[in-house]
Amino acid sequence: MAEDTVKAMSSMEDGIAAALVSETKYFIKEIKKKKSLAELGKALEKIKENDIYCDEIAEVVSKQLKKIVPKLVKGYVAEVDAEIVINTVSKGTTAWIESWSKDLAELMKLNSHKEIESILKTCFEEKLSIAEATRAIMDSGIRDEYYKARRAALTEVLRAHNVSKYEAAMQNPSITKKMWVHTGAHKNAPRDNHVDMSGQTVPKDEPFELIGADGETYYPLYPVDPILPASEAVNCHCIAEDIVDKDILGLPLEERQRLQQKALDEMDDKWEEEFNAANRAKAGIE
């Protein structure tokens, strides 16, 4: 799994960086077209609307997650039960890859726009020219696209591991519980609240309880769960450690396979039920 992880991280980093570089070039090009900051101010919303580069980020992330998640799921199942073969991931995980890739891209787009707006706000206050505003953007931290891409790729590949481990645990009948384990070294500036919850154990299909640094209580299914704010997810190296029921592991292979298929069917049925309920709610149907 290590080789697949490195490849996915490298490809994701390169793709995200390329999109961010293109996005910055796009903003600089559009800003240079304006004669004054006043003219730019009137056109800024339209310029932001035409920023298409988050679509590229979504495509890059989705492509890499589709490649690595099934491999990771198989690997994590094999670590516990080498006889169980995983042929597919659940509908919920497949849908998550598409939806999260788009959500992540939108979040990165929003952050880029906020950075641009913050720089331009200072330029307006200091009554700078278009040329000076352009230079301010080029000299700012927004140009550190490769750092942003590296951080995003690391976080998303770690997230892919946690999602895959959760999927593997849900499909593997031998795993009944999971334990939150803090694995970050001191050099990674570990979060005290993550260290404090290390050892928390829950049934595999139930969430952990995490008291955030902001005082809010979160219920993630695994570390780096998308429900967590960036402050609790970025560069988090925690893992969910599987707890194996040896009695189930000792059952005949056919029985374990039957339980695995039953678990997958139940996961898919639950996802379809929730998906249909959400669609009915959107349509205003009781």
C-alpha positions as CSV (number, residue, x, y, z in Angstrom):
1,M,0.0,0.0,0.0
2,A,2.9,2.3,0.6
3,E,3.9,2.5,-3.1
4,D,0.3,3.2,-4.1
5,T,0.0,5.9,-1.4
6,V,3.2,7.7,-2.6
7,K,2.0,7.6,-6.3
8,A,-1.4,8.9,-5.4
9,M,0.0,11.7,-3.3
10,S,2.5,12.8,-6.0
11,S,-0.1,12.7,-8.8
12,M,-2.6,14.6,-6.7
13,E,-0.1,17.2,-5.6
14,D,1.0,17.8,-9.2
15,G,-2.5,18.1,-10.5
16,I,-3.7,20.4,-7.7
17,A,-0.6,22.6,-8.1
18,A,-1.1,22.9,-11.8
19,A,-4.7,24.0,-11.3
20,L,-3.8,26.6,-8.6
21,V,-1.0,28.0,-10.8
22,S,-3.5,28.4,-13.7
23,E,-6.0,30.0,-11.4
24,T,-3.5,32.6,-10.2
25,K,-2.5,33.3,-13.8
26,Y,-6.1,33.7,-14.7
27,F,-6.7,36.3,-11.9
28,I,-3.5,38.2,-12.8
29,K,-4.5,38.3,-16.5
30,E,-8.0,39.6,-15.7
31,I,-6.8,42.2,-13.3
32,K,-4.3,43.5,-15.8
33,K,-7.1,44.1,-18.2
34,K,-8.6,46.8,-15.9
35,K,-7.5,50.4,-16.0
36,S,-8.1,51.1,-12.4
37,L,-9.0,49.4,-9.1
38,A,-12.4,51.1,-9.3
39,E,-13.1,49.3,-12.6
40,L,-11.7,46.1,-11.1
41,G,-14.0,46.4,-8.1
42,K,-17.0,46.4,-10.3
43,A,-15.8,43.4,-12.3
44,L,-14.5,41.3,-9.5
45,E,-17.6,39.2,-8.9
46,K,-17.8,38.3,-12.6
47,I,-14.1,37.4,-12.6
48,K,-14.7,35.1,-9.6
49,E,-17.7,33.5,-11.3
50,N,-15.6,32.6,-14.3
51,D,-12.9,30.9,-12.3
52,I,-13.2,27.3,-13.6
53,Y,-10.1,25.9,-12.1
54,C,-11.9,24.2,-9.2
55,D,-13.3,21.8,-11.8
56,E,-9.8,20.7,-12.6
57,I,-9.0,20.2,-8.9
58,A,-12.2,18.1,-8.5
59,E,-11.2,16.0,-11.5
60,V,-7.7,15.4,-10.2
61,V,-8.8,14.4,-6.7
62,S,-11.6,12.2,-7.9
63,K,-9.4,10.4,-10.3
64,Q,-6.8,9.6,-7.7
65,L,-9.3,8.6,-5.0
66,K,-11.0,6.2,-7.5
67,K,-7.6,4.6,-8.1
68,I,-6.4,4.3,-4.5
69,V,-9.4,3.7,-2.4
70,P,-10.3,0.2,-3.8
71,K,-6.6,-0.8,-3.4
72,L,-6.5,0.4,0.1
73,V,-9.7,-1.3,1.1
74,K,-8.4,-4.7,-0.2
75,G,-5.1,-4.1,1.6
76,Y,-6.7,-3.3,4.9
77,V,-9.0,-6.3,4.7
78,A,-6.1,-8.6,3.9
79,E,-4.2,-7.4,6.9
80,V,-6.9,-9.0,9.1
81,D,-8.3,-11.8,6.9
82,A,-6.2,-12.7,3.9
83,E,-8.9,-15.2,2.7
84,I,-11.6,-12.5,2.3
85,V,-11.5,-11.0,-1.2
86,I,-13.0,-7.5,-1.7
87,N,-14.4,-7.1,-5.2
88,T,-16.1,-3.8,-4.9
89,V,-16.5,-0.9,-2.5
90,S,-19.9,0.2,-1.2
91,K,-22.2,2.6,-3.1
92,G,-21.8,5.1,-0.2
93,T,-18.0,5.2,-0.6
94,T,-18.2,5.5,-4.4
95,A,-20.7,8.4,-4.0
96,W,-18.5,10.0,-1.4
97,I,-15.5,10.1,-3.7
98,E,-17.5,12.2,-6.3
99,S,-19.2,14.5,-3.8
100,W,-16.1,15.1,-1.6
101,S,-13.9,15.8,-4.6
102,K,-16.3,18.6,-5.6
103,D,-16.7,19.9,-2.1
104,L,-12.9,20.0,-1.6
105,A,-12.4,21.9,-4.9
106,E,-15.1,24.4,-3.9
107,L,-13.4,25.0,-0.5
108,M,-10.0,25.5,-2.2
109,K,-11.7,27.9,-4.7
110,L,-13.3,29.8,-1.8
111,N,-10.0,30.1,0.0
112,S,-8.3,31.4,-3.1
113,H,-11.0,34.0,-3.6
114,K,-10.7,35.1,0.0
115,E,-7.0,35.6,-0.3
116,I,-7.4,37.6,-3.5
117,E,-10.1,39.8,-1.9
118,S,-7.9,40.4,1.2
119,I,-5.0,41.5,-1.0
120,L,-7.2,43.7,-3.1
121,K,-8.8,45.3,0.0
122,T,-5.4,46.4,1.1
123,C,-4.6,47.7,-2.4
124,F,-7.9,49.7,-2.4
125,E,-7.1,51.2,1.1
126,E,-3.6,52.2,-0.1
127,K,-5.0,53.5,-3.4
128,L,-2.5,51.5,-5.5
129,S,-2.5,51.3,-9.2
130,I,-3.4,48.1,-11.2
131,A,0.3,47.4,-11.8
132,E,1.0,47.7,-8.0
133,A,-2.0,45.5,-7.2
134,T,-0.8,42.9,-9.6
135,R,2.6,43.0,-8.1
136,A,1.1,42.7,-4.6
137,I,-0.7,39.5,-5.7
138,M,2.4,38.0,-7.3
139,D,4.5,38.7,-4.2
140,S,1.9,37.4,-1.8
141,G,1.6,33.9,-0.2
142,I,-1.1,33.1,-2.7
143,R,1.7,32.3,-5.2
144,D,2.8,29.4,-3.0
145,E,0.7,27.0,-5.0
146,Y,3.0,24.0,-4.5
147,Y,2.9,24.3,-0.7
148,K,-0.9,24.4,-0.8
149,A,-1.0,21.5,-3.2
150,R,1.3,19.4,-1.0
151,R,-0.7,20.1,2.1
152,A,-4.0,19.3,0.4
153,A,-2.6,16.1,-1.2
154,L,-1.2,14.9,2.1
155,T,-4.5,15.5,3.9
156,E,-6.6,13.9,1.2
157,V,-4.4,10.8,0.9
158,L,-4.5,10.4,4.7
159,R,-8.3,10.9,4.5
160,A,-8.4,8.2,1.7
161,H,-6.6,5.8,4.1
162,N,-9.2,6.5,6.9
163,V,-12.2,6.2,4.5
164,S,-10.7,2.9,3.1
165,K,-10.0,1.5,6.6
166,Y,-13.6,2.3,7.6
167,E,-14.9,0.6,4.5
168,A,-12.7,-2.4,5.0
169,A,-13.8,-2.7,8.7
170,M,-17.5,-2.4,7.7
171,Q,-17.1,-5.2,5.1
172,N,-14.9,-7.4,7.3
173,P,-17.2,-9.4,9.7
174,S,-14.2,-10.2,11.9
175,I,-13.8,-6.6,12.9
176,T,-16.4,-5.5,15.5
177,K,-14.9,-2.4,17.1
178,K,-12.4,0.4,16.4
179,M,-10.1,2.5,18.6
180,W,-8.8,6.0,17.9
181,V,-5.0,6.1,18.0
182,H,-2.9,9.2,17.9
183,T,0.2,8.5,15.8
184,G,1.6,11.9,15.1
185,A,5.2,12.7,16.3
186,H,6.0,15.7,18.4
187,K,7.6,17.4,15.4
188,N,4.2,17.4,13.7
189,A,2.8,19.7,16.4
190,P,0.2,17.1,17.7
191,R,-3.2,18.4,18.7
192,D,-3.7,18.0,22.4
193,N,-7.4,17.0,22.0
194,H,-6.4,14.2,19.6
195,V,-3.8,13.0,22.0
196,D,-6.3,13.0,24.8
197,M,-8.9,10.9,22.9
198,S,-6.3,8.3,21.9
199,G,-7.6,4.9,23.1
200,Q,-11.3,5.8,22.7
201,T,-13.1,2.6,21.6
202,V,-16.5,2.3,19.9
203,P,-18.4,-0.2,17.8
204,K,-17.1,-0.1,14.2
205,D,-20.3,1.4,12.8
206,E,-20.6,4.2,15.4
207,P,-18.8,7.6,15.5
208,F,-16.1,8.7,17.9
209,E,-16.7,11.7,20.1
210,L,-14.2,14.5,19.6
211,I,-14.1,17.7,21.6
212,G,-12.7,20.2,19.1
213,A,-10.2,22.9,19.9
214,D,-13.0,25.3,19.3
215,G,-15.0,23.7,22.2
216,E,-17.6,22.1,19.8
217,T,-18.3,18.4,19.9
218,Y,-17.9,16.4,16.7
219,Y,-18.8,12.9,15.9
220,P,-16.4,11.6,13.2
221,L,-16.5,8.0,12.0
222,Y,-12.8,8.1,11.6
223,P,-9.9,10.6,11.8
224,V,-10.0,13.2,9.0
225,D,-13.7,12.6,8.5
226,P,-15.0,15.3,6.2
227,I,-17.5,16.4,8.9
228,L,-14.5,17.8,10.8
229,P,-13.4,21.4,10.3
230,A,-10.0,21.9,8.6
231,S,-8.5,22.8,12.0
232,E,-9.1,19.2,13.1
233,A,-8.3,17.5,9.9
234,V,-5.3,19.1,8.0
235,N,-2.1,17.1,8.6
236,C,-3.9,14.9,11.2
237,H,-2.0,11.6,11.4
238,C,-4.4,9.8,13.7
239,I,-5.8,6.4,12.7
240,A,-8.7,4.1,13.7
241,E,-7.2,0.8,14.8
242,D,-9.4,-2.3,14.1
243,I,-10.3,-4.6,17.0
244,V,-10.8,-8.2,15.8
245,D,-13.3,-10.7,17.1
246,K,-11.2,-14.0,17.0
247,D,-14.3,-16.1,17.3
248,I,-15.7,-14.7,14.0
249,L,-12.3,-14.8,12.4
250,G,-12.2,-18.5,13.2
251,L,-15.5,-19.3,11.4
252,P,-15.3,-21.3,8.1
253,L,-14.4,-19.2,5.1
254,E,-17.8,-19.7,3.5
255,E,-19.5,-18.2,6.5
256,R,-17.2,-15.2,6.7
257,Q,-17.8,-14.6,3.0
258,R,-21.5,-14.8,3.5
259,L,-21.3,-12.3,6.4
260,Q,-19.1,-10.0,4.2
261,Q,-21.6,-10.0,1.4
262,K,-24.5,-9.4,3.9
263,A,-22.6,-6.4,5.3
264,L,-22.0,-4.9,1.8
265,D,-25.7,-5.4,0.9
266,E,-26.8,-3.7,4.1
267,M,-24.4,-0.8,3.5
268,D,-25.7,-0.3,0.0
269,D,-29.4,-0.6,1.1
270,K,-28.8,2.0,3.9
271,W,-27.1,4.4,1.5
272,E,-29.9,4.0,-1.1
273,E,-32.5,4.6,1.6
274,E,-30.7,7.8,2.8
275,F,-30.1,9.0,-0.8
276,N,-33.7,8.5,-1.8
277,A,-34.9,10.2,1.4
278,A,-32.6,13.2,0.7
279,N,-34.0,13.5,-2.8
280,R,-37.5,13.3,-1.6
281,A,-36.8,16.1,1.0
282,K,-35.3,18.3,-1.8
283,A,-38.4,17.8,-3.8
284,G,-40.6,18.6,-0.9
285,I,-42.1,15.1,-0.8
286,E,-43.0,13.6,2.5
